[in-house]
Amino acid sequence: MTPITYHPTRISVDAQFSIVIPTWNNLPYVQHCLGSLEKNSRFPHQIILHINEGSDGTLEWAKKSGIAFTHSTMNVGICFGINASASLAKTRYLVYLNDDMYVCPDWDVYLLEEIKKMKDDSWFMASTLIEPAGTGNPCVIGADYGKSLETFREDKLLAGYATHPMHDQQSPGGCANVVPLSLWRRVGGYSIEYTPGWNSDPDFAMKLWHAGVRQFKTISKSRVYHFHNVTGKRVGPRHSGRKVFAAKWGLTSAKFMKHFLHHGEEYKGLLTDPTPSWELTFSKFRVRLLRPWR
């Protein structure tokens, strides 16, 4: 494994979130993402990049900008990258964003309002994603404000992002999420066996579930635009992560999201253990029978 170097910086005493952003030779997008954080955040935050390779100028730009970052000379994937950058986190809450995201105004305000309602540090929340292409994810708002930086219609997004109807969802919809840093460390962050990263999100949620977390929630008012897999489509096949999840947990990630997290359902409060059903029992049996890890 390529060595990782660490470049911390000082942070504002008022910083609310430590925001980790892994990036791989995607300088225009990561600059755009950070620009949106500066423009549309209500509070100061600690920004930490993990720079995979950085041969496109990202490394030099980060050094000149004084941004906190970790760096690997090769692409070590999302899981290694997030874990490395999270080691520099100094605030109470850790946020994970993709580099091809644009945060909408007051995205942080709505998350912090929900966080203040929590009685402990046993929860996992996320912003609501807006994406230009339909993915079938019920937690995502489908609205095309541009599929790339070249076609991005920022003025249209800023005028319309809050008009799309959506309710709070029962489970997080993926990245653009926030978790207490203490909880992140307790479960060991993201699992590196999912490198380059496919299915690492449901795996992290499953680890939280086993740690006793039952408060999962996507906040409807906190919105983040996602150009959708600008980087992801450059890495390995998605099915590899599904096999790892099934081998590790004895259940497919799809069934976990459906029966445990009630993915796509309207938020109703704390989750409970799944109700026994033939569908869930058969799914577990089928995973053992097919042994997808072989």
N, C-alpha and C positions, 0 to 999 in steps of 0.2 A: 504494500500500500504506500502510495506517495505520502511524504511527510506534509503536515499542515502547519503553517505559520500563523501567528496570532498578532493582530495589530489593534489593541484597544485604544480608546480615546476617552477623554473626560465627557461627562454627560451633565445636563442641566439638573439641578436639585429638584426641579418640578416635573421631571420626566415621569410619565404615567406608564407607558408600555415600553418593553424592549422588543423591537420589531426585527425579526430575522428574515432575510431574503436571500435564498440561494440563487446564483446566477451563473450562466455558462455562455461566455462569449455573446452576450446579448445587450451590449452597452446602450443602444438607443432606448430599449425598453426599460432597463433598470433606471436610467436617468429620468425617463418619463414617470415611472412609478414613484421615485423619490420626489419629483416635482409635485406630484399630486398630494403626497404626504405633507409637504411644506405648505401647499396652497390650501388644502381642504381639511386639515386637522385643526381642532380647537385647542389641543394641548400639546406641549412639547413631548417628544418621545426619543428614546435611544434607538438609533438605526444601526443594524449590524448586518453586513453582507457576508455571505460566503462566496468567494470568487473561485469558480472552477476554471482553471487554466488562465483565463484573462488575457489571452494573446491578441484580442481585438482592441486593446487599449483600456479595458476595464480596470486592470490593476494599476496602471499609471494614473488614470483618472481618480480612483479611490484614494491613492496616496496624496495627490495634489489637493483633493477636496477635504481631506482630514476626516473621512468617514471611518468608523470602526469596521474592521473586516478580518476574516480569516481567509487563508489562501492555500490552494493545492495546485501544483503544477499540472496535474491531470484532472479529468472530470471524475470525481469520486461519488457523484450522484447526490440526490436530494437528502437522503438520510444522514450520511456522513456530514454533509454540508450544514444541515440544520443543527445537528448535535454540536459541531465545532463552533458555529457562530453563537449558539445558545450558551456556551460556556463563558461568554463575555457579558452575558445579561446582568444588569445591575438593578432593575426595577422589580416590583412584586409580580408583574404579569408579563407573560411571553406571548407575543403575536407572531404568527407565521403567515407571510404573504408570498405569492409568486412574483417573479420580476415582471411578468406581463399583465400586471394589474394596475388599476387606477382607482384610488379611493375617492368616494363621493363626499361632499361636504358633511361635516359633523359625524362621520362614520364612527369616530372614537367616542363622541359624546354619548351616543345611544348604547354602546357597549358598556361604558363606565356607569351609566345609569342602572343597567341591569346588574352589574357587578356589585354595586352598593347595596342591592337587595339581598345578596347572598349572606348567609349566616356563618359560613365556613369556607374553606378553600377546596371543596370537593365538587367541582363543576367544570363544564367544558362548553364554550359558546363559540358562535361564528357569526360573521356578517352574511347578509344575503347577497349572493352573486347575481350579476346581470351579465349574460353572455349573448353574443351575436348569433350563435348557431344553436339549434335545438339539440340537446343531448339526452333528453328523456329524464333528466334529473328533476324531480318535482320540487326540490328546494331552490331551483334556479329560475330566475326571470329571463325569458327569452325576448331580447330586444336588440336590434342591430344598430349600434352606433359606430360601426366600423370593425372590420376584421383584422386590421393592421394599423400601425401608426400612420401610414400614408392615407388611409381612408377614415381615420378616426374623426368623428364629429363631436368635439368636446362641448361646444356651445349647446348642441342638441341634447347631449347627455345631461348637462347641468340644468337644463330647462325641464327635462322630462324624467330624470331618474326616480324621483319621489312619487310620480303619478301612477306607476304600475302597481296594481293591487297585489298584495301579498300579506299573509299573516305570519306570526311567529311559528316556526317549525319545531317539531319534536326532537329532531336530531341535527347535528352540524352537517353542512353540505360539502365539507372538504376543507381546503385551505382558506385563508382569510379567517383564521380562528384565533381564539385567545384562551389561555389556560393559566392558572396560578403557577409561577415558576417553581414553587415548592412541590407541587403535584407533578409537574414535568420531570423534575429530578427524581422523585420517588419511584416513578415507573420506568426511568431510564431513557426518556426521550424517544426518538424514532428508532425502529429496529433495523439494523444495517443489513439483515438478510434479504430485505426487499430492494436493495440497490439494483437499478438506479432510482427506484421510488414507487413503482406501481403498487397499489394496495397498501402502502404504508399508512395512509390515513385511517382506513377501517381497523387496521392492526393497532394503531395508537388508541383508538376508541375502545377496542376490546381490552387493551391493557388497563385503561381507566376503569372499565366495567369491573374487571377483576380486582381493582384497587378499591372498589366500593362506590364509585361514582354513579349516581343515578340522575344527576341534573345535567341534561344535554339540551341545548337550545340554540336555534338560529334566530337572530334578532331581525325582524322584518325592516325596521327603520334604518338600520346600519347597512349601507349598500356599497358594494365594490364592483366595478366593471372589470371583466376578465376577457382578454382577447382570446383565451382558450387554447392552451397547449401549443403556444408558439415555440416553447422549448421542448415540451413533452413529446411531440411528434418526431423529435430527432433522436430519441433513445429507443431502448429495446421494446419488445412486444408486451402489451398489457397483461396477456394471459399468464405470464410467468409469475407475476405477483399473486394472482388468484390461486395458483397451485401452492405457493408458499403458505398462504393464509390457511387453506384447507388442511395442509399437512400439519401446521402448527396448532390449530384450534379444533380440528375435527369437524369443521363446519364451513360452508362457503361464506364468503364475505357478503354476498347478496342476502342470504338467509339471516345472517347476523344483523344486517341493517334493517331487514324487514321485521323480524320477530323480537329482537332485543331493543333496537333504537326506534322502531316504528317510523322509519325513514319516509318522509313526505307527508306525514300526518300533522295536523294542526297541534300546536303545543297545548298540553293539558296539565303539565306539572311533572313531578318526579316520576321516573320510570320504575317499573317493578319487574321481577323476574318473568320471563316469557311464559305464557299459558301453554301447557303441553298440547301438542297437536300432531296429527298423523303427518302433516307436511314437514314439520320440524324433525320428527323422529326419522322419517324416511330419508330426509336430507343428510342427517348424521350417518345413517346406515350406508347410504350410497357413497359418501366420502370414504368411509372405511373400506367399502367393497372395491372402489375404483383405485384407491391408493394413489392419488394424483401426484404424490411427491416422487414416484418412481419414474 
